[in-house]
């Protein structure tokens, strides 16, 4: 049974393995743990002790937030876990004026189903720093 929580401070790196499939230079579990613990808000999905999905938000806490990551382990995808994680995170951010997500076009319908709308945007990526190290 999948359980949900919002506190990354009790996690260990061992609980955060298997994410970032397809990334050429993914963050190590220790880096992911630091990332989650430094986030403004986090939404986690657990199967027992194992973290099977997460999303995080960074924010000024006043007007705006950005959701940079939503990850669900491949063997848990298609079960509504990503939707539930995102709904819970958006609820935590509902007091803010704007919550932005930048995603690939093929992922946009997922976020639209959760009430977000398309908007233009620009990005810059430094893939040499993709691992966070």
N, C-alpha and C positions, 0 to 999 in steps of 0.2 A: 504494500500500500504506500502510495506517495504522500509524504507529509511536506508542509511548507513552513518556512521560517524566514526571518529577516536579519538575524544576527550572525555575521561572519566571524566574530571574535572567538568563538569556541571551536572553529574549524582547525584542521591540520592539513598540511600539504598533501598527505596521503589520501585525503578525501577528495582531492581536486585533480585527479588524473583522467586522461582520456578526452579532454576538451580540445578545441581548435583544430579539428580534423581538416586536413587540406591546407593548413597554413604552412608556408615554407619555413618559417622561423617562429614557431609558437612560444608563448611564455611558458616557463617552467611552473610546476605547481606552487613552488615557493613564491614566485613572482605574482601568480594569480592570487594567492592568499593576501599578499601585501596590497594588491590592487583592490580586492574586495573590502579589506579592512579600512582602506583609505577613502572609500566611496561615500557619497552623501547618503544614499539609500541602497539597499541590496534586497533582492528577492531570491530565495533559494528553494530548490526542490530536493528532497531526500528520499532515498529508498533504503531504509534502515540507517546505517551510519554513512552510507555513500551519498555524496552530492551528485545528482544526476542532471541538474540544470541550475542556471543562475542568470540573472540580469542585474546590471548595476546602473546607477545614475550618479552623475556629478552635477553639482549645482552651486549657485550663489546663495541658495536658501531664501531668497527674497522674491525674485521674479522668474527665474529661468532654470531649466535643467536640461541635460542631454543624456540620453541613454546610449552609451557607446557599445555595449556588449549584451547579447542574449545568446546563450549557448545551452543546448540540450545534448546529452550524450547520444550518439547515433542509434543505439539499441533502444532508447526511450523516446525517440521522435515519433510523431504521429499519434500520440496519446493525449494531446491537449495540454501537456505540461508547459510548453513555451507560452501558450495563450494564458494559462493561469498565472505563471510567473509574471508576465507582462501586466496583466490586469491588476495584480496585487501591487506591483511597483507603481503603476499609474495612479492607483488609489492613494498611495503614500505621497504622491507628488501633486495631488489634486488642488492643493492650496496655492499652487504657482500659476502665474500667467501663461507661461509657455513651457512645453516639454517637446524637445526636438529629438528626432531619430534620423540618422543618415544611413540609408541602406541601398543595396543593389535593387534594380528595377524588378527582378523576379521575386524579391522578398516583400516588396511594397504591399501587395494584396493582403498579406498576413497582418500587417499593421493597420491597414484600412479597415479590416474586419473588427479591429479593436477600437475604432473610433478616431484614428489619426487620419490626417489628410495630406495629400501630396503637396509639396512646395519645392521650389528650386533651391539649389545649394551648391556650394563649392567645397572641395576638400583638398588637403595636401597630405601625402603619405610619405614617410621615410621608412621604407621597408627594411633598411639596415638596422632599425631600432624596433622592429616588430616584436621581438621577444621581450622588450622592456628592460633589457640589460645594457 
